[in-house]
Amino acid sequence: MIQNAMIIEKGHKNMKAKIKTRLQKYFDFFKKHEIEIYLVGGAIRDELSGKQTKDFDFATPDTPNEIIERLGNEYINPLTGNSSQFGTVFINIDGDTIEVTTFRKDITRGRRPETMFTRDLMTDAARRDFTINCMYMNETMILLDPTKLGEIDLKTKTLRPVGVAFSRFIEDPLRVLRAIRFMTMGFKATFEIITFLKTTNLDVLLKNISRERIRDELLKILSIDPRKGLKLLKKYKILEIIIPEVKQMYGFNQNVLEHHKWGLFNHSVLTAEAIHDPSFEIDPELILIGFLHDIGKPTTMKAEGNYHEHDSVGAVMIDRIFSCLKFSNKSRNRARLLVRHHMRLHNNSENSNILKTLHLLKKLDDPDDIFILYHADLWASRFEENPLKYSITPNNPIDGHVCIDILKSLNSEHYELIGEMIEKAWMIIFKNIKITKTNLIIRIENFARSKLSSVLND
């Protein structure tokens, strides 16, 4: 039982100085309006770990009505709306929107416990999820560790529940996915957490969580380490709860024609891993698409060992999956297009396929997506390519101006050929991605000369 908070006075001088510099205007604002405020949760965890965070959560013993009364409508953001009855107020400070939540305590038990406001920090701390997220910092930069384990667990990368694991997970089942996220980050879960994950009917538990919250947590896991995260989700039978279609990937042998070195699940995980690159700002949606790009294979496998139409079937399946996870129509369209056409670059030996690829690129908001997916898929098949070797869309230096210059050098004003010249340049690039600009211009000049010859002969 939590009795009193440990005040951490030693160490962390640099961290405190950085936080003070970045947050002083907020602390000064609340002090001016006589509102007691604490920085809490993930922001402190990240800063203590040496990571600079952009998300700051604040907690207070003051009630929403008291905050609104002291600040007036001038500083209250319209986002507050009905959130105030649940303890949250959104406040505008110098162009920033700050979220402040009143201390709370549970007055009933169960999956949806009723809560009430409290002025006691220790009571508020008792209902937080993990010790590493249960530290508070006040305006004087005093760091409070109510469980007396938060700082130690952060240093030893231990994931420990605040109080009893069963109670914490039942209060908010999304914490199951949050636990997986921290384990993906390298935290070692306590025996109590592992036991809960192994022995609880998580299917029933997670049905009480909105698809949007599950989706967001899944994307956070994928953004950290796709391989580790996906394997942990599979290990604890969570992945097939979130996406039932993936269960058919487990143990599926796709090596009949020896095109792949790995089974379907491992190949899919490796594709996701290849797309994930900390040096690039690649969004986790694309990582998820990479993981699901071959989802249609098990249902399209033929006796002779091929998977014709797995791309078109997979497109229908991923659209359904993204719909269930409440992705936007824009995200669904992106996923559907990429899975439907992910074999396009594999089959670009014919001019007709290259032209289809050109049309596909025009449909995509970011043409890089199809190239990233292609090379990740290739690498995950046999490890024969650097995952993101050519991940960025090839550049076509042949534009209208270059074409005009070429035609002028040939003493021609047949500018109607410009479209064909640019399209021809793309065909050459797709067949030889390393071609130099000089050689490409020579090829296009020869192409134009040939076309002009045909025009003159006609």
Contacts in CASP RR format, 6 or more apart in sequence:
PFRMAT RR
TARGET T0000
AUTHOR 0000-0000-0000
METHOD contacts of the structure
MODEL  1
MIQNAMIIEKGHKNMKAKIKTRLQKYFDFFKKHEIEIYLVGGAIRDELSG
KQTKDFDFATPDTPNEIIERLGNEYINPLTGNSSQFGTVFINIDGDTIEV
TTFRKDITRGRRPETMFTRDLMTDAARRDFTINCMYMNETMILLDPTKLG
EIDLKTKTLRPVGVAFSRFIEDPLRVLRAIRFMTMGFKATFEIITFLKTT
NLDVLLKNISRERIRDELLKILSIDPRKGLKLLKKYKILEIIIPEVKQMY
GFNQNVLEHHKWGLFNHSVLTAEAIHDPSFEIDPELILIGFLHDIGKPTT
MKAEGNYHEHDSVGAVMIDRIFSCLKFSNKSRNRARLLVRHHMRLHNNSE
NSNILKTLHLLKKLDDPDDIFILYHADLWASRFEENPLKYSITPNNPIDG
HVCIDILKSLNSEHYELIGEMIEKAWMIIFKNIKITKTNLIIRIENFARS
KLSSVLND
2 122 0 8 1.000
2 125 0 8 1.000
2 126 0 8 1.000
2 146 0 8 1.000
2 147 0 8 1.000
2 162 0 8 1.000
2 163 0 8 1.000
3 122 0 8 1.000
4 122 0 8 1.000
4 146 0 8 1.000
5 121 0 8 1.000
5 122 0 8 1.000
5 125 0 8 1.000
5 136 0 8 1.000
5 144 0 8 1.000
5 145 0 8 1.000
5 146 0 8 1.000
5 148 0 8 1.000
6 144 0 8 1.000
6 145 0 8 1.000
6 146 0 8 1.000
6 148 0 8 1.000
7 142 0 8 1.000
7 143 0 8 1.000
7 144 0 8 1.000
7 145 0 8 1.000
8 143 0 8 1.000
8 144 0 8 1.000
8 145 0 8 1.000
8 151 0 8 1.000
9 142 0 8 1.000
9 143 0 8 1.000
12 48 0 8 1.000
12 143 0 8 1.000
15 47 0 8 1.000
15 48 0 8 1.000
15 50 0 8 1.000
16 137 0 8 1.000
16 141 0 8 1.000
16 143 0 8 1.000
18 47 0 8 1.000
18 52 0 8 1.000
19 39 0 8 1.000
19 47 0 8 1.000
19 137 0 8 1.000
19 141 0 8 1.000
20 141 0 8 1.000
23 39 0 8 1.000
23 56 0 8 1.000
25 93 0 8 1.000
25 94 0 8 1.000
26 37 0 8 1.000
26 56 0 8 1.000
26 58 0 8 1.000
26 93 0 8 1.000
26 96 0 8 1.000
26 98 0 8 1.000
27 37 0 8 1.000
27 139 0 8 1.000
29 93 0 8 1.000
30 36 0 8 1.000
30 37 0 8 1.000
30 60 0 8 1.000
30 139 0 8 1.000
31 139 0 8 1.000
33 70 0 8 1.000
33 71 0 8 1.000
34 70 0 8 1.000
35 60 0 8 1.000
35 62 0 8 1.000
35 66 0 8 1.000
35 67 0 8 1.000
35 70 0 8 1.000
35 71 0 8 1.000
35 100 0 8 1.000
36 60 0 8 1.000
36 61 0 8 1.000
36 62 0 8 1.000
36 138 0 8 1.000
37 58 0 8 1.000
37 59 0 8 1.000
37 60 0 8 1.000
37 100 0 8 1.000
37 138 0 8 1.000
37 139 0 8 1.000
38 58 0 8 1.000
38 59 0 8 1.000
38 60 0 8 1.000
38 121 0 8 1.000
38 136 0 8 1.000
38 137 0 8 1.000
38 138 0 8 1.000
38 144 0 8 1.000
39 56 0 8 1.000
39 57 0 8 1.000
39 58 0 8 1.000
39 136 0 8 1.000
39 137 0 8 1.000
39 138 0 8 1.000
40 57 0 8 1.000
40 58 0 8 1.000
40 59 0 8 1.000
40 135 0 8 1.000
40 136 0 8 1.000
40 137 0 8 1.000
41 57 0 8 1.000
41 128 0 8 1.000
41 133 0 8 1.000
41 134 0 8 1.000
41 135 0 8 1.000
41 136 0 8 1.000
42 53 0 8 1.000
42 55 0 8 1.000
42 57 0 8 1.000
42 133 0 8 1.000
43 53 0 8 1.000
43 55 0 8 1.000
43 56 0 8 1.000
43 57 0 8 1.000
44 135 0 8 1.000
44 136 0 8 1.000
44 137 0 8 1.000
44 143 0 8 1.000
45 132 0 8 1.000
45 133 0 8 1.000
45 135 0 8 1.000
45 154 0 8 1.000
46 52 0 8 1.000
46 53 0 8 1.000
47 53 0 8 1.000
48 135 0 8 1.000
48 151 0 8 1.000
48 154 0 8 1.000
49 154 0 8 1.000
56 98 0 8 1.000
57 99 0 8 1.000
57 101 0 8 1.000
58 98 0 8 1.000
58 99 0 8 1.000
58 100 0 8 1.000
58 101 0 8 1.000
59 100 0 8 1.000
59 101 0 8 1.000
59 102 0 8 1.000
59 103 0 8 1.000
59 124 0 8 1.000
59 136 0 8 1.000
60 67 0 8 1.000
60 100 0 8 1.000
60 101 0 8 1.000
60 102 0 8 1.000
60 103 0 8 1.000
61 102 0 8 1.000
61 103 0 8 1.000
61 118 0 8 1.000
61 119 0 8 1.000
61 120 0 8 1.000
61 121 0 8 1.000
62 70 0 8 1.000
62 102 0 8 1.000
63 87 0 8 1.000
63 102 0 8 1.000
63 117 0 8 1.000
64 80 0 8 1.000
64 84 0 8 1.000
64 85 0 8 1.000
64 87 0 8 1.000
64 88 0 8 1.000
64 89 0 8 1.000
64 102 0 8 1.000
65 84 0 8 1.000
67 89 0 8 1.000
67 91 0 8 1.000
67 100 0 8 1.000
68 76 0 8 1.000
68 80 0 8 1.000
68 84 0 8 1.000
68 89 0 8 1.000
71 91 0 8 1.000
75 91 0 8 1.000
75 92 0 8 1.000
75 93 0 8 1.000
76 89 0 8 1.000
76 90 0 8 1.000
76 91 0 8 1.000
76 92 0 8 1.000
77 90 0 8 1.000
77 91 0 8 1.000
77 92 0 8 1.000
77 97 0 8 1.000
79 90 0 8 1.000
79 97 0 8 1.000
80 88 0 8 1.000
80 89 0 8 1.000
80 90 0 8 1.000
83 89 0 8 1.000
83 90 0 8 1.000
87 101 0 8 1.000
87 102 0 8 1.000
87 104 0 8 1.000
87 117 0 8 1.000
88 99 0 8 1.000
88 100 0 8 1.000
88 101 0 8 1.000
88 102 0 8 1.000
89 99 0 8 1.000
89 100 0 8 1.000
89 101 0 8 1.000
90 97 0 8 1.000
90 98 0 8 1.000
90 99 0 8 1.000
90 100 0 8 1.000
91 97 0 8 1.000
91 98 0 8 1.000
91 99 0 8 1.000
91 100 0 8 1.000
92 98 0 8 1.000
102 117 0 8 1.000
103 117 0 8 1.000
103 118 0 8 1.000
103 119 0 8 1.000
103 120 0 8 1.000
103 121 0 8 1.000
103 123 0 8 1.000
103 124 0 8 1.000
104 115 0 8 1.000
104 116 0 8 1.000
104 117 0 8 1.000
104 118 0 8 1.000
104 124 0 8 1.000
104 127 0 8 1.000
105 115 0 8 1.000
105 116 0 8 1.000
105 118 0 8 1.000
105 120 0 8 1.000
105 123 0 8 1.000
105 124 0 8 1.000
105 126 0 8 1.000
105 127 0 8 1.000
106 113 0 8 1.000
106 114 0 8 1.000
106 115 0 8 1.000
106 127 0 8 1.000
106 171 0 8 1.000
107 113 0 8 1.000
107 114 0 8 1.000
107 115 0 8 1.000
107 116 0 8 1.000
108 114 0 8 1.000
109 167 0 8 1.000
109 170 0 8 1.000
110 170 0 8 1.000
110 171 0 8 1.000
111 170 0 8 1.000
111 171 0 8 1.000
111 173 0 8 1.000
111 205 0 8 1.000
111 208 0 8 1.000
112 208 0 8 1.000
113 171 0 8 1.000
115 127 0 8 1.000
118 124 0 8 1.000
121 136 0 8 1.000
121 144 0 8 1.000
121 146 0 8 1.000
122 146 0 8 1.000
125 134 0 8 1.000
125 136 0 8 1.000
125 146 0 8 1.000
125 147 0 8 1.000
125 162 0 8 1.000
126 146 0 8 1.000
126 162 0 8 1.000
126 163 0 8 1.000
127 162 0 8 1.000
127 171 0 8 1.000
128 134 0 8 1.000
128 162 0 8 1.000
129 161 0 8 1.000
129 162 0 8 1.000
129 168 0 8 1.000
129 172 0 8 1.000
129 175 0 8 1.000
129 178 0 8 1.000
130 153 0 8 1.000
130 159 0 8 1.000
130 160 0 8 1.000
130 161 0 8 1.000
130 162 0 8 1.000
130 168 0 8 1.000
130 178 0 8 1.000
130 179 0 8 1.000
130 182 0 8 1.000
131 147 0 8 1.000
131 149 0 8 1.000
131 150 0 8 1.000
131 153 0 8 1.000
131 158 0 8 1.000
131 160 0 8 1.000
131 161 0 8 1.000
131 162 0 8 1.000
132 150 0 8 1.000
132 153 0 8 1.000
132 154 0 8 1.000
132 158 0 8 1.000
132 159 0 8 1.000
132 160 0 8 1.000
132 182 0 8 1.000
132 187 0 8 1.000
134 145 0 8 1.000
134 146 0 8 1.000
134 147 0 8 1.000
134 150 0 8 1.000
134 162 0 8 1.000
135 143 0 8 1.000
135 144 0 8 1.000
135 145 0 8 1.000
135 146 0 8 1.000
135 150 0 8 1.000
135 151 0 8 1.000
136 143 0 8 1.000
136 144 0 8 1.000
136 146 0 8 1.000
137 143 0 8 1.000
137 144 0 8 1.000
138 144 0 8 1.000
143 151 0 8 1.000
145 151 0 8 1.000
147 162 0 8 1.000
147 163 0 8 1.000
149 160 0 8 1.000
150 160 0 8 1.000
152 158 0 8 1.000
153 159 0 8 1.000
153 160 0 8 1.000
157 186 0 8 1.000
157 187 0 8 1.000
157 188 0 8 1.000
158 187 0 8 1.000
158 188 0 8 1.000
158 190 0 8 1.000
159 179 0 8 1.000
159 182 0 8 1.000
159 183 0 8 1.000
159 187 0 8 1.000
159 188 0 8 1.000
159 189 0 8 1.000
159 190 0 8 1.000
159 193 0 8 1.000
160 190 0 8 1.000
160 193 0 8 1.000
161 168 0 8 1.000
161 169 0 8 1.000
161 190 0 8 1.000
161 192 0 8 1.000
161 193 0 8 1.000
162 168 0 8 1.000
164 192 0 8 1.000
165 190 0 8 1.000
165 192 0 8 1.000
165 193 0 8 1.000
165 195 0 8 1.000
165 196 0 8 1.000
166 196 0 8 1.000
168 175 0 8 1.000
169 175 0 8 1.000
169 176 0 8 1.000
169 179 0 8 1.000
169 196 0 8 1.000
169 200 0 8 1.000
169 205 0 8 1.000
170 205 0 8 1.000
173 202 0 8 1.000
173 205 0 8 1.000
173 206 0 8 1.000
173 208 0 8 1.000
173 209 0 8 1.000
174 209 0 8 1.000
174 213 0 8 1.000
174 214 0 8 1.000
174 217 0 8 1.000
176 197 0 8 1.000
176 202 0 8 1.000
176 205 0 8 1.000
176 206 0 8 1.000
176 238 0 8 1.000
177 206 0 8 1.000
177 214 0 8 1.000
177 217 0 8 1.000
177 218 0 8 1.000
177 221 0 8 1.000
177 238 0 8 1.000
178 217 0 8 1.000
179 189 0 8 1.000
179 193 0 8 1.000
179 197 0 8 1.000
180 221 0 8 1.000
180 229 0 8 1.000
180 232 0 8 1.000
180 233 0 8 1.000
180 236 0 8 1.000
180 238 0 8 1.000
181 217 0 8 1.000
181 220 0 8 1.000
181 221 0 8 1.000
181 224 0 8 1.000
182 189 0 8 1.000
183 189 0 8 1.000
183 229 0 8 1.000
183 232 0 8 1.000
184 221 0 8 1.000
184 224 0 8 1.000
184 225 0 8 1.000
184 228 0 8 1.000
184 229 0 8 1.000
184 232 0 8 1.000
185 224 0 8 1.000
185 225 0 8 1.000
186 228 0 8 1.000
189 197 0 8 1.000
197 236 0 8 1.000
198 236 0 8 1.000
202 236 0 8 1.000
202 237 0 8 1.000
202 238 0 8 1.000
202 241 0 8 1.000
203 241 0 8 1.000
206 214 0 8 1.000
206 238 0 8 1.000
206 241 0 8 1.000
206 242 0 8 1.000
210 326 0 8 1.000
211 324 0 8 1.000
211 325 0 8 1.000
211 326 0 8 1.000
212 325 0 8 1.000
212 326 0 8 1.000
214 242 0 8 1.000
214 325 0 8 1.000
215 325 0 8 1.000
215 326 0 8 1.000
215 327 0 8 1.000
218 242 0 8 1.000
218 288 0 8 1.000
218 325 0 8 1.000
219 284 0 8 1.000
219 285 0 8 1.000
219 288 0 8 1.000
220 284 0 8 1.000
221 229 0 8 1.000
221 230 0 8 1.000
221 233 0 8 1.000
222 229 0 8 1.000
222 230 0 8 1.000
222 272 0 8 1.000
222 276 0 8 1.000
222 284 0 8 1.000
222 287 0 8 1.000
222 288 0 8 1.000
222 291 0 8 1.000
223 276 0 8 1.000
223 284 0 8 1.000
223 287 0 8 1.000
225 276 0 8 1.000
226 269 0 8 1.000
226 272 0 8 1.000
226 273 0 8 1.000
226 275 0 8 1.000
226 276 0 8 1.000
226 287 0 8 1.000
226 291 0 8 1.000
227 269 0 8 1.000
227 270 0 8 1.000
227 272 0 8 1.000
227 273 0 8 1.000
230 239 0 8 1.000
230 269 0 8 1.000
230 272 0 8 1.000
230 291 0 8 1.000
231 269 0 8 1.000
233 239 0 8 1.000
233 242 0 8 1.000
234 240 0 8 1.000
234 250 0 8 1.000
234 265 0 8 1.000
239 246 0 8 1.000
240 246 0 8 1.000
240 247 0 8 1.000
242 325 0 8 1.000
243 292 0 8 1.000
243 321 0 8 1.000
243 325 0 8 1.000
245 295 0 8 1.000
245 317 0 8 1.000
245 320 0 8 1.000
245 321 0 8 1.000
246 265 0 8 1.000
246 292 0 8 1.000
246 295 0 8 1.000
248 298 0 8 1.000
248 299 0 8 1.000
249 264 0 8 1.000
249 265 0 8 1.000
249 268 0 8 1.000
249 294 0 8 1.000
249 295 0 8 1.000
249 297 0 8 1.000
249 298 0 8 1.000
250 265 0 8 1.000
251 263 0 8 1.000
251 264 0 8 1.000
251 265 0 8 1.000
252 263 0 8 1.000
252 264 0 8 1.000
252 265 0 8 1.000
252 297 0 8 1.000
252 298 0 8 1.000
253 263 0 8 1.000
253 264 0 8 1.000
254 260 0 8 1.000
254 263 0 8 1.000
254 264 0 8 1.000
254 267 0 8 1.000
254 294 0 8 1.000
254 297 0 8 1.000
254 301 0 8 1.000
254 307 0 8 1.000
255 261 0 8 1.000
255 262 0 8 1.000
255 263 0 8 1.000
256 305 0 8 1.000
257 305 0 8 1.000
257 306 0 8 1.000
259 381 0 8 1.000
260 267 0 8 1.000
260 381 0 8 1.000
260 382 0 8 1.000
261 267 0 8 1.000
261 381 0 8 1.000
261 382 0 8 1.000
261 383 0 8 1.000
262 270 0 8 1.000
262 380 0 8 1.000
262 381 0 8 1.000
264 294 0 8 1.000
264 297 0 8 1.000
264 298 0 8 1.000
267 294 0 8 1.000
267 380 0 8 1.000
267 381 0 8 1.000
268 290 0 8 1.000
268 291 0 8 1.000
268 292 0 8 1.000
268 293 0 8 1.000
268 294 0 8 1.000
268 295 0 8 1.000
268 380 0 8 1.000
269 291 0 8 1.000
270 379 0 8 1.000
270 380 0 8 1.000
271 290 0 8 1.000
271 291 0 8 1.000
271 293 0 8 1.000
271 294 0 8 1.000
271 373 0 8 1.000
271 376 0 8 1.000
271 377 0 8 1.000
271 379 0 8 1.000
271 380 0 8 1.000
272 287 0 8 1.000
272 288 0 8 1.000
272 290 0 8 1.000
272 291 0 8 1.000
272 376 0 8 1.000
273 380 0 8 1.000
273 387 0 8 1.000
274 375 0 8 1.000
274 376 0 8 1.000
274 379 0 8 1.000
274 380 0 8 1.000
274 387 0 8 1.000
274 388 0 8 1.000
275 282 0 8 1.000
275 286 0 8 1.000
275 287 0 8 1.000
275 290 0 8 1.000
275 372 0 8 1.000
275 373 0 8 1.000
275 376 0 8 1.000
275 387 0 8 1.000
275 388 0 8 1.000
276 282 0 8 1.000
276 287 0 8 1.000
277 387 0 8 1.000
277 388 0 8 1.000
280 388 0 8 1.000
280 391 0 8 1.000
282 372 0 8 1.000
285 327 0 8 1.000
285 331 0 8 1.000
285 334 0 8 1.000
285 335 0 8 1.000
286 369 0 8 1.000
286 372 0 8 1.000
286 373 0 8 1.000
288 335 0 8 1.000
289 318 0 8 1.000
289 334 0 8 1.000
289 335 0 8 1.000
289 338 0 8 1.000
289 339 0 8 1.000
289 369 0 8 1.000
289 373 0 8 1.000
290 338 0 8 1.000
290 373 0 8 1.000
290 376 0 8 1.000
290 377 0 8 1.000
292 314 0 8 1.000
292 317 0 8 1.000
292 318 0 8 1.000
292 321 0 8 1.000
292 335 0 8 1.000
292 339 0 8 1.000
293 318 0 8 1.000
293 338 0 8 1.000
293 339 0 8 1.000
293 342 0 8 1.000
293 373 0 8 1.000
293 377 0 8 1.000
294 307 0 8 1.000
294 310 0 8 1.000
294 314 0 8 1.000
295 314 0 8 1.000
295 317 0 8 1.000
295 318 0 8 1.000
295 321 0 8 1.000
295 339 0 8 1.000
296 307 0 8 1.000
296 310 0 8 1.000
296 311 0 8 1.000
296 313 0 8 1.000
296 314 0 8 1.000
296 317 0 8 1.000
297 307 0 8 1.000
297 310 0 8 1.000
299 310 0 8 1.000
299 313 0 8 1.000
300 307 0 8 1.000
300 308 0 8 1.000
300 309 0 8 1.000
300 310 0 8 1.000
300 313 0 8 1.000
301 307 0 8 1.000
302 308 0 8 1.000
311 339 0 8 1.000
311 340 0 8 1.000
311 341 0 8 1.000
311 342 0 8 1.000
311 343 0 8 1.000
312 340 0 8 1.000
314 339 0 8 1.000
314 340 0 8 1.000
315 336 0 8 1.000
315 337 0 8 1.000
315 339 0 8 1.000
315 340 0 8 1.000
316 336 0 8 1.000
318 335 0 8 1.000
318 336 0 8 1.000
318 339 0 8 1.000
319 332 0 8 1.000
319 335 0 8 1.000
319 336 0 8 1.000
322 331 0 8 1.000
322 332 0 8 1.000
322 335 0 8 1.000
322 336 0 8 1.000
323 332 0 8 1.000
327 335 0 8 1.000
330 365 0 8 1.000
334 364 0 8 1.000
334 365 0 8 1.000
334 369 0 8 1.000
337 360 0 8 1.000
337 363 0 8 1.000
337 364 0 8 1.000
338 364 0 8 1.000
338 369 0 8 1.000
338 370 0 8 1.000
338 373 0 8 1.000
341 357 0 8 1.000
341 360 0 8 1.000
341 370 0 8 1.000
342 370 0 8 1.000
342 373 0 8 1.000
342 374 0 8 1.000
342 377 0 8 1.000
344 353 0 8 1.000
344 356 0 8 1.000
344 357 0 8 1.000
344 360 0 8 1.000
344 370 0 8 1.000
344 374 0 8 1.000
345 357 0 8 1.000
345 370 0 8 1.000
345 371 0 8 1.000
345 374 0 8 1.000
345 430 0 8 1.000
346 374 0 8 1.000
346 377 0 8 1.000
346 378 0 8 1.000
347 353 0 8 1.000
348 354 0 8 1.000
348 357 0 8 1.000
348 430 0 8 1.000
348 431 0 8 1.000
349 431 0 8 1.000
351 427 0 8 1.000
354 426 0 8 1.000
354 427 0 8 1.000
354 430 0 8 1.000
354 431 0 8 1.000
355 423 0 8 1.000
355 427 0 8 1.000
357 370 0 8 1.000
357 430 0 8 1.000
358 423 0 8 1.000
358 426 0 8 1.000
360 370 0 8 1.000
361 367 0 8 1.000
361 370 0 8 1.000
361 393 0 8 1.000
364 370 0 8 1.000
367 393 0 8 1.000
368 391 0 8 1.000
368 392 0 8 1.000
368 393 0 8 1.000
371 390 0 8 1.000
371 391 0 8 1.000
371 392 0 8 1.000
371 393 0 8 1.000
371 394 0 8 1.000
372 388 0 8 1.000
372 391 0 8 1.000
375 385 0 8 1.000
375 386 0 8 1.000
375 387 0 8 1.000
375 388 0 8 1.000
375 389 0 8 1.000
375 390 0 8 1.000
375 391 0 8 1.000
376 387 0 8 1.000
376 388 0 8 1.000
376 391 0 8 1.000
378 384 0 8 1.000
378 385 0 8 1.000
379 385 0 8 1.000
379 386 0 8 1.000
379 387 0 8 1.000
380 387 0 8 1.000
390 433 0 8 1.000
394 429 0 8 1.000
394 430 0 8 1.000
394 433 0 8 1.000
396 422 0 8 1.000
396 425 0 8 1.000
396 426 0 8 1.000
396 429 0 8 1.000
397 425 0 8 1.000
397 437 0 8 1.000
397 440 0 8 1.000
397 441 0 8 1.000
398 421 0 8 1.000
398 422 0 8 1.000
398 425 0 8 1.000
398 440 0 8 1.000
398 441 0 8 1.000
398 444 0 8 1.000
399 422 0 8 1.000
400 418 0 8 1.000
400 422 0 8 1.000
402 441 0 8 1.000
402 444 0 8 1.000
403 415 0 8 1.000
403 417 0 8 1.000
403 418 0 8 1.000
403 419 0 8 1.000
403 421 0 8 1.000
403 422 0 8 1.000
403 444 0 8 1.000
403 448 0 8 1.000
404 415 0 8 1.000
404 418 0 8 1.000
406 421 0 8 1.000
406 441 0 8 1.000
406 444 0 8 1.000
406 445 0 8 1.000
406 448 0 8 1.000
407 413 0 8 1.000
407 414 0 8 1.000
407 415 0 8 1.000
407 417 0 8 1.000
407 418 0 8 1.000
407 448 0 8 1.000
409 445 0 8 1.000
410 445 0 8 1.000
410 448 0 8 1.000
410 449 0 8 1.000
410 452 0 8 1.000
412 448 0 8 1.000
412 452 0 8 1.000
414 451 0 8 1.000
414 452 0 8 1.000
414 455 0 8 1.000
417 448 0 8 1.000
417 451 0 8 1.000
417 452 0 8 1.000
420 451 0 8 1.000
421 444 0 8 1.000
421 447 0 8 1.000
421 448 0 8 1.000
424 443 0 8 1.000
424 444 0 8 1.000
424 447 0 8 1.000
425 440 0 8 1.000
425 443 0 8 1.000
425 444 0 8 1.000
428 435 0 8 1.000
428 440 0 8 1.000
428 443 0 8 1.000
428 444 0 8 1.000
429 435 0 8 1.000
429 440 0 8 1.000
435 443 0 8 1.000
END
